[in-house]
Amino acid sequence: MTRVLVVEDDRQLVRALKINLQARKFEVDEAGEGHTALRLAACRKPDVILLDLGLPDMDGVEVIRGVRGWSRVPILVLSARHTSEEKVRALDAGADDYVTKPFSMDELLARLRAATRRQEDPASRTGTTGITTDDFSVDLAARKVVRGDRTVRLTPTEWHLLELLIARPGHLVPQRTLLLEVWGPTYAEHTNYLRVYMAQLRRKLEADPSHPRYLITEPGMGYRFEP
């Protein structure tokens, strides 16, 4: 049974989430404060975290950074903050997705399912154990990227995109294929998601993100990994 940690101080929303998640056979833990969330994340080991940014004791971004210090568990932000700056801040801290309030329960559940799919073993999906380039190496089985003498931390969403691209080196992977595989059918037209996450990957892997050598955009079509 998939365990979800709901970190939210709005009791009415927590109740609605809990009812809907339990009806779909999710196991639910809840926390109304950031410090409680960090403790539960460590002791209960959830499969997914749903996180509000506006917590009473600390900013939700600090919770993301705290969890990312030791875990790759998918973190889906649920927030009323709509600005792109807030979204980028949460994604850069290590969040895997950002859902603005108000949201539909069907949309949230679709994103939850996508997040749990991304936790499957990457080597078994791609048929390769990894790649080595002049600038970085990727070990899919160990979920590890090394660039120079340091390990590069990728979020689960970034991992999923990268493994899909390196599974077909030199080949165009259409935008729609990436969106369906990573986010599901509800997001088949949300190309802005790809732009945000590909930009994050380039910042982490490319020597010059504005002139990428490995993660190539084919305008209006998709993306390609050049080893």
KOLRO-73143 format. One record per residue (C-alpha): residue in three letters; x, y, z; chain; residue number from 1. Coordinates in pm, 1 decimal, decimal comma. Each point is the difference from the previous one (the first is absolute). Layout:
KOLRO-73143
- Ala;X;Y;Z;A;NUM $
...
end
This chain:
KOLRO-73143
- Met;0,0;0,0;0,0;A;1 $
- Thr;135,1;342,8;-99,1;A;2 $
- Arg;62,5;225,9;300,8;A;3 $
- Val;-63,5;373,6;-42,8;A;4 $
- Leu;110,0;267,8;246,7;A;5 $
- Val;-234,0;302,8;-17,2;A;6 $
- Val;166,4;315,1;136,8;A;7 $
- Glu;-271,9;263,9;24,2;A;8 $
- Asp;-138,6;223,4;277,6;A;9 $
- Asp;-344,0;49,5;-158,9;A;10 $
- Arg;-201,2;-262,3;189,0;A;11 $
- Gln;-288,3;2,2;-247,7;A;12 $
- Leu;234,6;-68,4;-291,1;A;13 $
- Val;182,2;-270,1;196,2;A;14 $
- Arg;-331,4;-172,1;67,8;A;15 $
- Ala;-97,6;12,4;-370,1;A;16 $
- Leu;337,9;-133,3;-108,4;A;17 $
- Lys;-6,1;-276,2;257,8;A;18 $
- Ile;-349,5;-116,9;-99,5;A;19 $
- Asn;85,6;-5,7;-370,5;A;20 $
- Leu;337,4;-165,6;43,7;A;21 $
- Gln;-120,6;-268,2;239,3;A;22 $
- Ala;-293,5;-76,5;-230,1;A;23 $
- Arg;261,5;-82,6;-266,3;A;24 $
- Lys;197,6;-225,4;235,1;A;25 $
- Phe;276,2;245,5;89,0;A;26 $
- Glu;130,7;-7,1;355,5;A;27 $
- Val;6,2;355,9;137,3;A;28 $
- Asp;207,4;173,5;266,6;A;29 $
- Glu;-54,4;368,2;73,1;A;30 $
- Ala;199,8;289,4;141,4;A;31 $
- Gly;-112,2;356,2;62,8;A;32 $
- Glu;350,3;141,9;56,3;A;33 $
- Gly;336,4;-24,7;-169,6;A;34 $
- His;189,4;-148,9;293,9;A;35 $
- Thr;-262,9;-270,7;40,7;A;36 $
- Ala;21,2;-70,0;-372,8;A;37 $
- Leu;377,1;-48,4;13,8;A;38 $
- Arg;-33,6;-238,3;294,6;A;39 $
- Leu;-273,2;-204,7;-169,2;A;40 $
- Ala;189,3;-8,5;-329,8;A;41 $
- Ala;297,4;-152,0;182,0;A;42 $
- Cys;-187,8;-254,4;210,9;A;43 $
- Arg;-293,0;-95,7;-225,1;A;44 $
- Lys;188,6;-2,7;-334,9;A;45 $
- Pro;-288,2;117,9;-225,3;A;46 $
- Asp;-6,6;-85,6;-370,8;A;47 $
- Val;-121,6;351,1;-91,3;A;48 $
- Ile;-23,9;332,1;187,0;A;49 $
- Leu;-274,0;257,7;-67,4;A;50 $
- Leu;129,7;328,7;137,2;A;51 $
- Asp;-151,9;343,2;56,2;A;52 $
- Leu;257,1;282,1;-3,2;A;53 $
- Gly;-181,1;225,4;248,9;A;54 $
- Leu;53,8;-187,7;325,9;A;55 $
- Pro;-33,7;168,1;341,2;A;56 $
- Asp;350,8;-78,3;130,3;A;57 $
- Met;220,7;7,3;-311,9;A;58 $
- Asp;-8,7;52,2;-374,1;A;59 $
- Gly;-79,2;-313,8;-196,6;A;60 $
- Val;315,0;50,3;-209,9;A;61 $
- Glu;201,2;-66,9;316,8;A;62 $
- Val;-187,6;-327,0;41,3;A;63 $
- Ile;93,8;-94,2;-357,8;A;64 $
- Arg;366,8;74,0;66,9;A;65 $
- Gly;-13,0;-196,1;325,1;A;66 $
- Val;-145,1;-307,9;-166,8;A;67 $
- Arg;233,0;26,6;-299,3;A;68 $
- Gly;296,1;-23,3;237,4;A;69 $
- Trp;-60,3;-373,6;28,2;A;70 $
- Ser;-288,7;-113,1;-222,8;A;71 $
- Arg;-115,0;0,2;-364,4;A;72 $
- Val;-366,4;-52,8;91,4;A;73 $
- Pro;-225,0;187,7;-248,3;A;74 $
- Ile;-122,6;333,6;138,2;A;75 $
- Leu;-309,6;161,2;-152,7;A;76 $
- Val;-55,0;359,2;108,5;A;77 $
- Leu;-359,2;114,1;57,6;A;78 $
- Ser;0,2;376,2;26,6;A;79 $
- Ala;-207,2;314,0;-53,1;A;80 $
- Arg;318,9;180,4;-108,9;A;81 $
- His;-38,5;46,9;-375,1;A;82 $
- Thr;311,6;193,6;-104,9;A;83 $
- Ser;261,7;-165,3;-217,1;A;84 $
- Glu;267,8;111,8;248,9;A;85 $
- Glu;-163,9;-204,0;276,3;A;86 $
- Lys;-30,0;-302,3;-226,7;A;87 $
- Val;362,5;19,6;-109,1;A;88 $
- Arg;110,9;43,3;362,1;A;89 $
- Ala;-184,6;-316,9;106,2;A;90 $
- Leu;118,3;-200,3;-303,1;A;91 $
- Asp;359,8;110,9;47,7;A;92 $
- Ala;-17,1;-107,1;364,8;A;93 $
- Gly;-91,9;-352,4;-115,3;A;94 $
- Ala;-377,3;-14,0;-48,4;A;95 $
- Asp;-115,9;-226,3;-282,3;A;96 $
- Asp;-325,8;169,2;-90,6;A;97 $
- Tyr;-198,1;313,4;86,6;A;98 $
- Val;-380,1;6,8;19,9;A;99 $
- Thr;-166,6;336,6;54,8;A;100 $
- Lys;-310,1;31,4;217,1;A;101 $
- Pro;-283,0;-43,6;-67,2;A;102 $
- Phe;52,2;-328,6;-183,7;A;103 $
- Ser;-217,8;-289,8;-107,9;A;104 $
- Met;35,9;-328,5;186,0;A;105 $
- Asp;26,1;-188,2;-330,1;A;106 $
- Glu;295,1;216,9;-103,4;A;107 $
- Leu;175,4;-53,3;332,5;A;108 $
- Leu;-52,8;-376,9;-11,6;A;109 $
- Ala;138,2;-13,2;-355,1;A;110 $
- Arg;313,1;180,0;112,0;A;111 $
- Leu;28,9;-229,5;301,8;A;112 $
- Arg;-13,0;-306,3;-223,8;A;113 $
- Ala;262,7;150,7;-229,5;A;114 $
- Ala;225,3;70,5;297,6;A;115 $
- Thr;-20,7;-356,9;127,5;A;116 $
- Arg;68,5;-139,7;-350,4;A;117 $
- Arg;321,3;201,3;-12,6;A;118 $
- Gln;127,5;-191,5;302,1;A;119 $
- Glu;19,8;-326,7;-194,5;A;120 $
- Asp;345,4;-141,6;-76,0;A;121 $
- Pro;140,3;210,1;-287,1;A;122 $
- Ala;240,5;-261,1;-136,2;A;123 $
- Ser;-284,3;-246,3;-58,7;A;124 $
- Arg;-194,9;263,4;-197,0;A;125 $
- Thr;280,7;117,8;-225,7;A;126 $
- Gly;194,0;-321,7;-57,5;A;127 $
- Thr;330,0;176,4;76,0;A;128 $
- Thr;192,5;51,6;322,1;A;129 $
- Gly;128,5;347,0;-82,9;A;130 $
- Ile;224,1;215,2;-219,3;A;131 $
- Thr;330,2;187,4;17,6;A;132 $
- Thr;67,9;327,2;-179,6;A;133 $
- Asp;300,0;233,2;-0,2;A;134 $
- Asp;-166,1;213,1;269,1;A;135 $
- Phe;-208,4;-234,3;217,6;A;136 $
- Ser;-99,0;-361,2;57,8;A;137 $
- Val;-341,0;-146,7;82,4;A;138 $
- Asp;-51,5;-324,3;192,4;A;139 $
- Leu;-371,3;-77,5;-36,5;A;140 $
- Ala;0,9;-301,2;229,7;A;141 $
- Ala;155,9;202,2;282,4;A;142 $
- Arg;-195,0;316,1;-94,1;A;143 $
- Lys;323,6;194,5;1,2;A;144 $
- Val;148,5;273,0;-218,9;A;145 $
- Val;362,3;102,5;39,0;A;146 $
- Arg;134,7;316,7;-157,4;A;147 $
- Gly;370,5;55,6;50,1;A;148 $
- Asp;72,2;-100,1;358,3;A;149 $
- Arg;-345,7;61,9;142,6;A;150 $
- Thr;-334,3;-176,5;6,7;A;151 $
- Val;-287,6;191,5;-162,1;A;152 $
- Arg;-335,7;-30,9;172,9;A;153 $
- Leu;-299,0;-48,3;-229,3;A;154 $
- Thr;-365,7;-4,4;100,2;A;155 $
- Pro;-209,0;-304,9;-97,7;A;156 $
- Thr;-162,3;196,6;-283,4;A;157 $
- Glu;340,1;106,0;-134,6;A;158 $
- Trp;114,7;-362,5;22,6;A;159 $
- His;-296,8;-124,8;-196,7;A;160 $
- Leu;53,5;252,9;-279,4;A;161 $
- Leu;371,3;-73,0;-16,9;A;162 $
- Glu;-41,9;-377,1;-11,6;A;163 $
- Leu;-259,6;26,0;-278,2;A;164 $
- Leu;240,6;209,8;-206,3;A;165 $
- Ile;314,0;-206,6;56,4;A;166 $
- Ala;-191,4;-319,4;-78,7;A;167 $
- Arg;-3,0;118,7;-365,2;A;168 $
- Pro;328,0;185,6;-56,5;A;169 $
- Gly;2,6;212,7;-311,5;A;170 $
- His;-374,0;-46,2;-59,4;A;171 $
- Leu;-275,6;257,0;28,9;A;172 $
- Val;-241,2;-71,7;286,0;A;173 $
- Pro;-325,0;188,1;-73,9;A;174 $
- Gln;-137,6;248,4;251,0;A;175 $
- Arg;-325,2;-194,0;26,4;A;176 $
- Thr;183,8;-325,2;77,2;A;177 $
- Leu;191,0;163,6;283,5;A;178 $
- Leu;-309,1;169,2;143,8;A;179 $
- Leu;-210,1;-318,3;-11,3;A;180 $
- Glu;273,8;-212,0;153,5;A;181 $
- Val;101,1;239,9;276,7;A;182 $
- Trp;-322,8;183,6;88,1;A;183 $
- Gly;-278,9;-208,4;-153,2;A;184 $
- Pro;-278,4;63,0;-254,8;A;185 $
- Thr;-140,2;306,6;179,1;A;186 $
- Tyr;318,5;191,0;-87,4;A;187 $
- Ala;57,2;-105,5;-360,5;A;188 $
- Glu;-12,2;364,7;-114,8;A;189 $
- His;185,2;163,2;292,1;A;190 $
- Thr;326,9;69,3;-181,4;A;191 $
- Asn;89,7;266,3;256,4;A;192 $
- Tyr;71,2;-282,6;245,9;A;193 $
- Leu;266,4;-133,5;-233,1;A;194 $
- Arg;160,2;342,5;-41,3;A;195 $
- Val;30,0;46,4;375,9;A;196 $
- Tyr;145,2;-343,0;72,4;A;197 $
- Met;232,0;-10,7;-300,2;A;198 $
- Ala;137,4;337,7;107,6;A;199 $
- Gln;66,4;-147,1;344,9;A;200 $
- Leu;178,5;-301,4;-148,7;A;201 $
- Arg;216,4;222,4;-218,2;A;202 $
- Arg;99,0;216,7;296,6;A;203 $
- Lys;114,1;-312,2;181,8;A;204 $
- Leu;167,2;-189,4;-286,5;A;205 $
- Glu;106,4;235,4;-277,8;A;206 $
- Ala;319,9;206,8;7,7;A;207 $
- Asp;-189,3;279,4;-178,8;A;208 $
- Pro;-375,7;-43,5;60,1;A;209 $
- Ser;-86,8;271,4;-254,8;A;210 $
- His;188,0;-196,0;-270,1;A;211 $
- Pro;-62,1;-364,3;93,8;A;212 $
- Arg;230,4;-271,6;-128,1;A;213 $
- Tyr;-194,2;-305,6;120,5;A;214 $
- Leu;-365,7;92,2;60,0;A;215 $
- Ile;-115,2;134,6;-333,7;A;216 $
- Thr;-332,5;168,1;-77,4;A;217 $
- Glu;-167,6;-70,6;-333,0;A;218 $
- Pro;-235,4;304,2;-12,8;A;219 $
- Gly;-365,9;-95,3;-10,2;A;220 $
- Met;86,0;-370,0;-9,0;A;221 $
- Gly;180,2;-131,5;306,3;A;222 $
- Tyr;341,4;-64,7;153,0;A;223 $
- Arg;304,7;-206,6;-79,4;A;224 $
- Phe;296,0;-127,3;202,5;A;225 $
- Glu;331,6;17,1;-184,1;A;226 $
- Pro;269,4;-208,0;178,8;A;227 $
end
